[in-house]
Amino acid sequence: MNAVFRMAWRNIWRNPRRTLIILIATVVGVWGLLMAAAFSYGIKEQMIRDSLMDLTGHIQIHAHGYHQDPVIQNSMDNPAPALKALRSVPGIRAFAMRVRVPGMVMDARNSTGITIVGIDPAAEAIVSFIGRAVRQGTYLKPGDIHKIIIGRKLAEKFATGLGKKLVLISQDAQGEMSSYAFRIQGIYQAPYASQEEKYAFITLEAARDMLGLGNKLSELAIIAHDRADVPGIRAALRASLSEDFEVLDYKEMLPFVMAVLEMYDTFLILWFATIFVALAFGIVNTLLMAVFERFREFGIMKAMGMKPVWIVMLVLLESLWLSIIGIAAGNLVGWLTLMPLSDGLDLSRFAQGADYFGMAHVIYPSITPGVLLWSDMTVLALGVAAGLYPALRAGRFRPVEALARV
């Protein structure tokens, strides 16, 4: 067997040009697979991270019906059982209490619809983007009753800035319109420009006071230590709480994002299939040409007593060697391509298009060891399988035909 391995190794270098053609095809195929996997995985992970930090979290607890109709009347009247459950279920990294209601923001010249979010500043900084997003001014602190944080786009739209006043208007718990004046303490920059016109942040205390909510809450947002723990945490919370509460994970709250991720998975499968077919045809065609060029050689081997199974094995081992070399070189080229992109691929100049497709402005291509191993093993199996037909043709050559061509 060792002799067959050595013979296969020598044979692939007998015709360097043919070998180079197969290696280039394999390297390009492996590189294409790695790039598609790295960018798709990077885009998917960034979309999930951004969506989770967009006031979603891994899990949310609401009063029954709030998710479908997020009005103030569907607030949690008594959040104490939910808070008790959160402190007893393992795997939870942090949670934040919120009041979130639709409303309007206005100044002397402008007005627009907005989502008013009352937050606990310390807890919110862990579970959403806002704690790290303030670019001008300062973040909210407990006791900032008349302070507000708005987005950069909203500040530009209103031609306003730090220290200026804005008025928030929303329906209170009694069904009456309530309005409070706030002074701009901070301006945030969100991962997506659309978020900067969507949210206005005030303290939880200020929101409850403005809306007359007392101790009521709109939602509890939860971040788990590990995303893999989310199903177990959700099940434990559902078992601990009555039907007055609804417990939803991020997949249930983000159906559009999940649909986009499925689209990316489908694209990746189609891209892999295209590369596999092109790679298989290239290997089969080149190896088949190599087999017919060695028609006389194989015939003489059989005339000297070499069994057909060993000839088949010889050609398959040649295909195996070529695949191994091509995969190693393809991995190296892929690593050299991804290494300069470790700090991310900046798409800021295409910000509007990126927002339209739900993509972050900076993409961090990455690939997991599992995906790398799967792609390498698949290409290796493909290379050997592609060499099977030429190998079987070589094993069927008859010595008399080969000698007749001498």
C-alpha positions in Angstrom: 0.0 0.0 0.0 2.9 2.4 0.8 4.3 1.8 -2.7 1.0 2.7 -4.2 0.9 6.0 -2.2 4.4 6.8 -3.3 3.6 6.0 -6.9 0.5 8.2 -6.8 2.6 11.1 -5.4 5.2 10.8 -8.1 2.5 10.5 -10.8 0.8 13.8 -10.0 4.2 15.6 -10.6 4.9 13.9 -13.9 2.8 16.5 -15.7 3.2 19.7 -13.7 0.9 21.7 -16.1 -2.0 19.3 -15.7 -1.5 19.1 -11.9 -1.3 22.9 -11.7 -4.7 23.2 -13.5 -6.4 20.9 -11.0 -4.8 22.6 -8.1 -5.8 26.1 -9.3 -9.4 24.8 -9.7 -9.4 23.3 -6.2 -7.8 26.3 -4.6 -10.3 28.7 -6.2 -13.1 26.4 -5.1 -12.0 26.1 -1.5 -11.3 29.9 -1.4 -14.7 30.6 -2.8 -16.4 28.4 -0.2 -14.5 30.0 2.7 -15.2 33.5 1.5 -18.9 32.8 1.1 -19.1 31.1 4.5 -17.1 33.8 6.3 -19.1 36.7 4.9 -22.4 35.0 5.3 -21.6 33.9 8.9 -20.2 37.4 9.7 -23.3 39.1 8.2 -25.7 36.7 10.1 -24.0 37.1 13.4 -23.8 40.9 13.1 -27.5 41.0 12.2 -28.4 38.9 15.2 -26.2 40.9 17.6 -27.5 44.2 16.3 -31.1 42.9 16.5 -30.7 41.7 20.0 -29.2 45.0 21.1 -32.0 46.9 19.4 -34.1 46.8 22.6 -34.9 43.1 21.9 -32.6 41.0 24.1 -32.7 37.2 24.1 -36.1 37.0 25.8 -38.8 39.5 26.8 -41.6 39.2 29.3 -44.8 41.2 28.8 -48.3 41.3 30.0 -50.4 39.0 27.8 -51.3 40.8 24.5 -48.7 43.6 24.7 -46.5 42.2 21.9 -49.3 42.3 19.5 -50.7 45.7 20.7 -48.0 47.6 22.6 -50.2 50.3 24.1 -50.1 51.6 27.7 -53.3 49.7 28.6 -51.4 46.4 28.1 -48.7 47.2 30.6 -47.9 44.7 33.4 -50.0 45.7 36.4 -47.9 43.7 38.8 -44.4 42.9 37.5 -43.4 41.4 40.9 -43.9 37.7 40.0 -41.9 38.2 36.8 -39.0 39.9 38.7 -39.1 37.0 41.3 -38.9 34.4 38.5 -36.0 36.2 36.8 -33.9 36.1 40.0 -34.5 32.3 40.4 -33.9 31.1 36.9 -30.2 30.2 36.1 -28.4 31.3 33.0 -29.6 34.9 33.0 -26.8 37.4 32.6 -28.8 40.6 33.1 -32.3 42.0 32.7 -33.8 45.5 32.3 -37.1 47.0 33.2 -38.7 49.3 30.6 -41.7 51.5 29.9 -42.1 51.7 26.2 -45.0 53.5 24.5 -45.7 55.3 21.2 -45.7 59.0 21.3 -44.7 62.3 19.7 -41.6 64.5 20.2 -41.9 68.2 19.3 -40.2 71.6 19.7 -41.2 75.0 18.6 -41.0 74.2 14.9 -41.1 70.4 14.4 -42.9 67.3 15.5 -42.7 63.6 14.6 -43.8 60.3 15.9 -41.4 58.4 18.1 -41.2 55.5 20.6 -40.7 56.8 24.1 -38.5 54.4 26.2 -38.2 54.8 29.9 -35.1 52.9 31.2 -33.1 52.0 34.2 -29.8 53.5 32.9 -27.4 51.0 34.6 -29.4 47.9 33.6 -30.2 49.1 30.1 -26.5 49.7 29.4 -25.9 45.9 29.6 -28.9 44.7 27.5 -29.1 47.2 24.6 -27.0 49.4 22.4 -27.8 52.7 24.1 -25.2 52.4 26.9 -22.4 52.6 24.4 -24.0 54.8 21.7 -23.9 58.3 23.2 -21.6 60.4 21.1 -22.4 63.9 22.3 -23.2 64.8 25.9 -23.6 62.2 28.6 -25.6 59.1 29.3 -28.6 59.2 31.6 -28.2 58.7 35.4 -30.7 57.8 38.1 -32.6 60.9 39.1 -32.3 62.6 35.6 -36.1 63.3 35.7 -36.1 66.0 33.0 -33.3 64.8 30.8 -33.6 63.0 27.4 -31.3 61.2 24.9 -32.2 61.4 21.2 -30.6 60.0 18.0 -28.2 61.9 15.8 -30.7 61.8 12.8 -33.5 63.2 14.9 -31.3 66.0 16.2 -30.3 66.9 12.6 -34.0 66.7 11.5 -35.0 69.1 14.3 -31.8 71.2 13.9 -31.4 70.9 17.7 -28.6 70.0 20.1 -27.4 69.5 23.6 -29.2 71.6 26.2 -32.2 72.4 24.0 -35.7 71.5 25.1 -38.1 68.9 23.6 -41.6 68.0 24.5 -42.8 64.4 24.7 -46.5 63.7 24.3 -48.2 60.3 24.8 -51.4 58.8 26.2 -51.2 58.2 30.0 -52.7 55.3 32.0 -56.0 57.2 32.4 -56.4 57.6 28.6 -55.6 61.3 28.7 -52.8 63.0 26.7 -49.8 63.8 28.8 -46.9 66.0 27.9 -43.6 66.7 29.6 -40.7 68.9 28.7 -37.2 67.5 28.7 -33.7 68.9 28.1 -31.4 67.1 25.7 -28.6 65.5 27.7 -27.1 63.2 25.1 -27.2 62.4 21.4 -26.6 58.8 20.4 -25.4 57.1 17.2 -27.1 53.7 16.5 -25.9 50.8 14.4 -28.6 51.7 11.9 -29.7 55.2 10.9 -33.4 54.3 11.1 -32.9 53.7 14.9 -31.8 57.3 15.4 -35.2 58.6 14.5 -37.1 55.9 16.2 -36.3 56.1 20.0 -36.2 58.8 22.6 -34.8 57.6 26.0 -35.8 59.0 29.4 -35.4 57.5 32.8 -37.9 54.9 34.1 -38.8 57.2 36.9 -39.6 60.0 34.5 -41.7 57.8 32.2 -43.7 56.4 35.1 -44.3 59.9 36.4 -45.3 61.3 33.0 -47.7 58.5 32.2 -49.1 57.9 35.7 -48.0 54.2 35.7 -47.0 53.8 39.3 -45.0 50.6 39.5 -46.3 49.2 36.1 -43.9 48.1 33.4 -44.2 47.6 29.6 -41.6 44.9 29.4 -38.6 43.1 30.9 -35.7 42.5 28.5 -33.4 39.6 29.3 -29.8 38.8 28.1 -28.6 35.2 28.7 -25.0 34.2 29.3 -25.1 32.1 26.1 -27.5 32.2 23.2 -27.7 28.4 23.4 -29.3 28.7 26.8 -32.3 30.7 25.6 -34.7 27.8 24.9 -34.2 26.5 28.5 -34.5 29.9 30.1 -37.7 30.6 28.2 -39.2 27.3 29.2 -38.3 27.8 32.8 -39.8 31.3 32.8 -43.0 30.1 31.1 -43.3 27.4 33.7 -42.9 29.9 36.6 -45.3 32.5 35.4 -49.1 32.6 35.0 -51.0 33.1 31.8 -51.2 36.8 32.6 -47.6 37.0 31.2 -46.2 36.2 27.8 -42.6 35.0 27.5 -41.1 35.4 24.0 -37.6 34.7 22.7 -35.9 36.7 20.0 -36.9 34.4 17.2 -40.5 35.0 18.0 -40.0 38.7 18.2 -37.9 39.1 15.1 -39.7 37.1 12.3 -38.4 39.3 9.5 -34.8 39.0 10.7 -35.2 35.2 10.9 -36.6 35.1 7.4 -33.6 37.1 6.1 -31.2 34.7 7.9 -33.0 31.8 6.2 -32.5 33.6 2.9 -28.8 33.8 3.6 -28.6 30.1 4.4 -30.3 29.3 1.1 -27.9 31.6 -0.8 -25.0 29.8 0.9 -26.3 26.4 0.0 -26.8 27.4 -3.7 -23.3 29.0 -3.8 -21.7 25.8 -2.3 -23.6 23.7 -4.8 -22.4 25.9 -7.7 -18.8 25.6 -6.6 -19.1 21.9 -6.1 -20.5 21.3 -9.5 -17.9 23.4 -11.2 -15.1 21.9 -9.2 -16.3 18.3 -9.9 -16.5 18.9 -13.6 -13.0 20.4 -13.6 -11.5 17.5 -11.7 -13.3 14.8 -13.7 -12.4 16.3 -17.0 -8.7 16.8 -16.2 -8.3 13.4 -14.6 -10.1 11.7 -17.4 -7.7 13.3 -19.9 -4.8 12.2 -17.7 -6.1 8.6 -17.7 -6.4 8.4 -21.5 -2.9 9.9 -21.9 -1.7 7.0 -19.8 -3.6 4.4 -21.7 -0.5 2.5 -22.6 0.9 2.8 -19.1 -2.1 1.2 -17.4 -2.3 -1.5 -20.0 1.3 -2.5 -19.4 0.7 -2.5 -15.6 -2.1 -5.0 -16.1 0.0 -7.1 -18.5 2.7 -7.3 -15.8 0.1 -8.7 -13.4 -1.2 -5.6 -11.5 -4.8 -6.2 -10.5 -7.5 -3.7 -11.8 -8.4 -2.8 -8.2 -4.9 -1.5 -7.6 -5.0 0.7 -10.7 -8.3 2.1 -9.5 -6.8 2.7 -6.1 -3.8 4.4 -7.8 -5.9 6.9 -9.7 -8.1 7.6 -6.6 -4.9 8.2 -4.5 -3.7 10.7 -7.1 -7.0 12.5 -6.8 -6.7 12.4 -3.0 -3.2 13.9 -3.1 -4.4 16.7 -5.4 -7.4 17.4 -3.2 -5.3 17.5 0.0 -2.8 19.9 -1.6 -5.5 22.1 -3.1 -7.4 22.3 0.2 -4.3 23.2 2.2 -3.4 25.9 -0.3 -7.0 27.1 -0.5 -7.2 27.4 3.3 -3.9 29.4 3.3 -5.2 31.8 0.6 -8.5 32.1 2.5 -6.7 32.9 5.7 -4.5 35.5 4.0 -7.6 37.1 2.5 -9.5 37.2 5.8 -6.6 38.4 8.0 -6.7 42.0 6.7 -10.4 42.1 7.3 -10.2 41.1 11.0 -11.0 44.7 12.0 -14.1 44.6 9.8 -15.2 45.6 6.3 -16.5 49.2 6.5 -19.6 49.7 4.4 -20.3 53.2 5.6 -20.2 54.6 2.1 -23.1 52.3 1.2 -25.0 53.1 4.4 -28.4 53.6 2.8 -28.2 50.3 0.8 -26.9 48.4 3.9 -29.8 49.8 6.0 -32.3 48.7 3.3 -31.0 45.1 3.4 -30.7 45.1 7.2 -26.9 44.9 7.1 -24.6 46.6 9.6 -22.3 49.3 8.3 -19.3 47.2 9.4 -19.1 43.5 8.6 -16.7 41.2 10.5 -16.1 38.1 8.3 -15.4 35.1 10.4 -15.6 31.3 10.1 -16.0 28.7 12.8 -13.7 25.6 13.0 -16.8 23.4 12.4 -17.7 25.1 9.1 -14.0 25.1 8.0 -13.7 21.3 8.8 -17.1 20.6 7.1 -16.1 22.5 3.9 -12.6 20.9 3.8 -14.0 17.4 4.3 -16.7 18.0 1.7 -14.1 19.2 -0.9 -11.9 16.2 -0.1 -14.8 13.7 -0.5 -15.8 15.5 -3.7 -12.2 15.3 -5.1 -12.1 11.5 -4.4 -15.6 11.0 -5.8 -14.8 13.0 -8.9 -11.7 10.7 -9.5 -13.9 7.6 -9.2 -15.1 7.5 -12.8 -11.6 8.1 -14.4 -10.2 5.5 -12.0 -12.8 2.9 -13.1 -12.1 3.7 -16.8 -8.4 3.1 -16.1 -9.1 -0.2 -14.4 -11.1 -1.5 -17.4 -8.2 -1.0 -19.9 -7.2 -4.3 -21.6 -3.4 -5.1 -22.0 -3.9 -6.2 -25.6 -5.3 -2.7 -26.5 -2.5 -0.9 -24.8 0.2 -3.1 -26.5 -1.5 -2.6 -29.9 -0.9 1.2 -29.5 2.9 0.8 -28.8 
